[in-house]
Amino acid sequence: MAFKHIQTELKDGVAFLTLNRAPLNVLNIEMMEEINTYLEGLQKEKSLKLLVVQAAGKAFSAGVDVGEHLGDLVYKMIEVFHKMFRLMDALKVPSIAVVNGSALGGGCELALYCDMVIATEKSKFGQPEIQVGVFPPIAALVFPRMIGRKKAMELILAGDTISAQEALSMGLINKVVPEASLAEEANAFIEKFRKLSGIVLRLAKEAALAGLNDDMDKGLKVIEKIYLDQLMKTNDAVEGLKAFLEKRKPTWKDM
């Protein structure tokens, strides 16, 4: 399916979603609906192992179209914007954002909502919504869990923009690389997951997120249930363990 504002590719279990709305990849309703259509289509891809969100141009994304925050349009904007994150969750596979340039507002939320983030040295991150009289709902949901209350409050309430190195030091992103080697570094990072079992990756992510439950005992029980009742009943879990003991490479069947 051809899209106007995004580019897509599905290759060897990895889905690539590329923001492509010049000049700054501002997310308007039309563009977000395209993203949602693509993410909905990926739900049926049983071989999917990884979602990679990246961008063409000089910025990852300058955020959601400010004009679409106004009047009755805001209801539609919020519905479509939040649907992106709900669909990412519904995929259950790990996600990686590859960031080059600014990721601000809704663009920052989209990048940092991904499970892992690689960014270039020139990249910047920020939630400046407070400066225009609103606040970032997705950041409010996830930042306190990612970096703790104090720094989360500072980023959300002050609306500061931080460098990639600052984001790395806070634990918001995984790796900072030179712009010239971004493609090479991103491909190497992606390859680590491409060679693993898709079903085990999905279950491991589900278990890790269950561990974030505020009730630690409840979270641990969920993890135990996933581990014992789902993971250990898969072919790939058994195959992976046997391959290690037999000192050979595992043969994944995603089942």
Backbone hydrogen bonds, N-H to C=O, Kabsch-Sander energy under -0.5 kcal/mol:
donor,donor_aa,acceptor,acceptor_aa,energy
7,Q,18,T,-2.5
9,E,16,F,-1.7
11,K,14,V,-2.7
14,V,11,K,-1.8
15,A,13,G,-0.5
15,A,50,L,-2.9
16,F,9,E,-3.7
16,F,14,V,-0.5
17,L,15,A,-0.5
17,L,52,V,-3.1
18,T,7,Q,-3.1
18,T,16,F,-0.5
19,L,17,L,-0.6
19,L,54,Q,-2.8
20,N,5,H,-2.7
25,N,21,R,-2.3
27,L,63,G,-2.9
28,N,26,V,-0.9
32,M,28,N,-2.6
33,E,29,I,-2.5
34,E,30,E,-1.5
35,I,31,M,-2.2
36,N,32,M,-2.5
37,T,33,E,-2.2
38,Y,34,E,-2.3
39,L,35,I,-2.7
40,E,36,N,-2.6
41,G,37,T,-1.9
42,L,38,Y,-1.5
43,Q,39,L,-0.6
43,Q,40,E,-1.0
44,K,41,G,-0.8
45,E,42,L,-1.8
46,K,44,K,-1.3
48,L,45,E,-1.5
49,K,13,G,-3.7
50,L,13,G,-1.7
51,L,94,P,-2.2
52,V,15,A,-3.4
53,V,51,L,-0.5
53,V,96,I,-2.9
54,Q,17,L,-2.8
54,Q,52,V,-0.6
56,A,19,L,-3.0
58,K,23,P,-0.6
60,F,102,S,-1.1
61,S,102,S,-2.1
62,A,24,L,-1.9
65,D,27,L,-2.4
68,E,65,D,-1.2
69,H,66,V,-2.0
70,L,67,G,-1.1
73,L,70,L,-0.9
74,V,71,G,-1.3
75,Y,72,D,-1.2
76,K,72,D,-0.8
77,M,73,L,-2.6
78,I,74,V,-2.8
79,E,75,Y,-2.0
80,V,76,K,-2.6
81,F,77,M,-3.1
82,H,78,I,-2.7
83,K,79,E,-1.3
84,M,80,V,-1.0
84,M,81,F,-0.8
85,F,81,F,-0.7
86,R,82,H,-2.0
87,L,83,K,-2.6
88,M,84,M,-2.0
89,D,85,F,-2.3
90,A,86,R,-2.2
91,L,87,L,-1.5
92,K,88,M,-0.8
92,K,89,D,-0.8
96,I,51,L,-2.8
97,A,116,M,-2.6
98,V,53,V,-2.6
99,V,97,A,-0.6
99,V,118,I,-3.1
103,A,124,K,-2.9
104,L,61,S,-2.6
105,G,126,G,-2.0
107,G,104,L,-2.3
109,E,105,G,-2.2
110,L,106,G,-2.3
111,A,107,G,-2.1
112,L,108,C,-3.0
113,Y,109,E,-1.7
114,C,110,L,-0.7
114,C,111,A,-0.9
116,M,95,S,-1.6
118,I,97,A,-2.8
119,A,175,K,-2.5
120,T,99,V,-1.8
121,E,177,V,-1.5
123,S,120,T,-1.6
124,K,101,G,-1.1
125,F,162,I,-2.7
126,G,103,A,-1.5
127,Q,160,D,-0.9
130,I,127,Q,-0.6
131,Q,128,P,-1.9
132,V,129,E,-2.1
133,G,130,I,-1.2
134,V,129,E,-2.0
140,A,136,P,-2.4
141,L,137,P,-1.5
142,V,138,I,-2.4
143,F,139,A,-2.7
146,M,142,V,-1.9
147,I,143,F,-2.9
148,G,143,F,-0.6
148,G,144,P,-1.2
152,A,148,G,-1.6
153,M,149,R,-2.6
154,E,150,K,-1.9
155,L,151,K,-2.5
156,I,152,A,-2.4
157,L,153,M,-3.1
158,A,154,E,-2.1
159,G,155,L,-0.9
160,D,154,E,-0.5
162,I,125,F,-3.4
164,A,123,S,-1.3
167,A,163,S,-2.4
168,L,164,A,-2.4
169,S,165,Q,-2.3
170,M,166,E,-1.5
171,G,167,A,-0.7
171,G,168,L,-1.0
172,L,167,A,-2.4
173,I,167,A,-0.9
174,N,117,V,-2.3
175,K,117,V,-1.4
177,V,119,A,-2.4
181,S,178,P,-1.0
182,L,179,E,-1.4
185,E,181,S,-2.8
186,A,182,L,-3.2
187,N,183,A,-2.5
188,A,184,E,-2.0
189,F,185,E,-2.1
190,I,186,A,-2.8
191,E,187,N,-2.3
192,K,188,A,-0.9
192,K,189,F,-0.6
193,F,189,F,-0.6
193,F,190,I,-1.3
194,R,190,I,-1.9
195,K,191,E,-1.3
196,L,193,F,-1.6
201,L,197,S,-2.1
202,R,198,G,-2.1
203,L,199,I,-2.1
204,A,200,V,-2.6
205,K,201,L,-2.2
206,E,202,R,-2.2
207,A,203,L,-2.4
208,A,204,A,-2.4
209,L,205,K,-2.4
210,A,206,E,-1.9
211,G,207,A,-1.5
212,L,209,L,-1.4
213,N,210,A,-1.7
216,M,214,D,-1.1
219,G,215,D,-2.8
220,L,216,M,-2.8
221,K,217,D,-2.3
222,V,218,K,-2.0
223,I,219,G,-2.3
224,E,220,L,-2.8
225,K,221,K,-2.2
226,I,222,V,-2.5
227,Y,223,I,-2.8
228,L,224,E,-3.1
229,D,225,K,-2.5
230,Q,225,K,-0.6
230,Q,226,I,-1.3
231,L,226,I,-3.3
232,M,227,Y,-2.3
233,K,230,Q,-1.1
234,T,231,L,-2.0
235,N,255,M,-0.8
238,V,234,T,-1.3
239,E,235,N,-2.8
240,G,236,D,-2.7
241,L,237,A,-1.9
242,K,238,V,-2.6
243,A,239,E,-2.7
244,F,240,G,-1.7
245,L,241,L,-2.1
246,E,242,K,-2.4
247,K,244,F,-1.1
248,R,243,A,-2.6
252,W,250,P,-0.7
